[in-house]
Amino acid sequence: MSKVRRGGYVFLTWRGDHSPRHVHVYRDGKLILKWDLDGQRPMAGTASRRVLDLVRQLDSEGLL
């Protein structure tokens, strides 16, 4: 499991999790977004620009 905190959000990924490769994004303990990293689209929740910027940044850094 990878757990990264940034910008007031918690980003979780699991190795060996089901396809497609995705990240769970939490704020204050509540799931706000499940994002498909390969297809670049939401699987659940709504993606704000701020959260998407953070997801892209973390993915480019190899943290997701």
C-alpha positions as CSV (number, residue, x, y, z in Angstrom):
1,M,0.0,0.0,0.0
2,S,1.2,3.5,-0.8
3,K,-0.1,6.3,1.4
4,V,0.8,9.9,0.5
5,R,-0.5,13.1,2.3
6,R,-0.5,16.3,0.3
7,G,-2.6,19.4,0.2
8,G,-4.9,18.3,2.9
9,Y,-5.7,15.0,1.1
10,V,-4.7,11.4,1.6
11,F,-3.9,9.4,-1.6
12,L,-4.0,5.6,-1.3
13,T,-3.0,3.0,-3.8
14,W,-2.5,-0.8,-3.4
15,R,-0.1,-3.0,-5.3
16,G,-1.9,-5.9,-6.9
17,D,-5.3,-4.1,-6.7
18,H,-7.8,-4.7,-9.5
19,S,-7.5,-3.0,-12.9
20,P,-7.4,-0.3,-14.0
21,R,-4.6,1.2,-12.0
22,H,-6.3,3.8,-9.7
23,V,-5.9,6.0,-6.6
24,H,-8.4,6.6,-3.8
25,V,-8.4,10.2,-2.5
26,Y,-9.7,11.0,1.0
27,R,-10.3,14.2,2.9
28,D,-11.1,14.2,6.6
29,G,-11.5,10.4,6.4
30,K,-14.1,10.5,3.7
31,L,-13.6,9.1,0.2
32,I,-14.0,12.0,-2.3
33,L,-12.6,10.5,-5.4
34,K,-11.5,7.2,-7.0
35,W,-9.4,8.1,-10.1
36,D,-8.4,5.8,-13.0
37,L,-4.8,6.6,-13.5
38,D,-4.6,4.9,-16.9
39,G,-7.8,6.2,-18.4
40,Q,-7.6,9.6,-16.7
41,R,-11.2,9.6,-15.6
42,P,-13.2,9.3,-12.4
43,M,-14.4,5.9,-11.2
44,A,-16.3,7.3,-8.2
45,G,-16.8,10.8,-6.9
46,T,-16.1,14.2,-8.4
47,A,-12.6,15.5,-9.3
48,S,-11.8,19.1,-8.5
49,R,-9.0,20.8,-10.5
50,R,-6.9,21.0,-7.3
51,V,-7.2,17.2,-6.6
52,L,-6.4,16.4,-10.3
53,D,-3.4,18.6,-10.2
54,L,-2.2,16.8,-7.1
55,V,-2.9,13.3,-8.6
56,R,-0.9,14.2,-11.7
57,Q,2.0,15.6,-9.7
58,L,2.2,12.5,-7.5
59,D,1.9,10.2,-10.4
60,S,4.7,12.0,-12.3
61,E,6.9,11.7,-9.1
62,G,6.3,8.0,-9.1
63,L,4.5,8.1,-5.8
64,L,1.2,6.5,-7.0
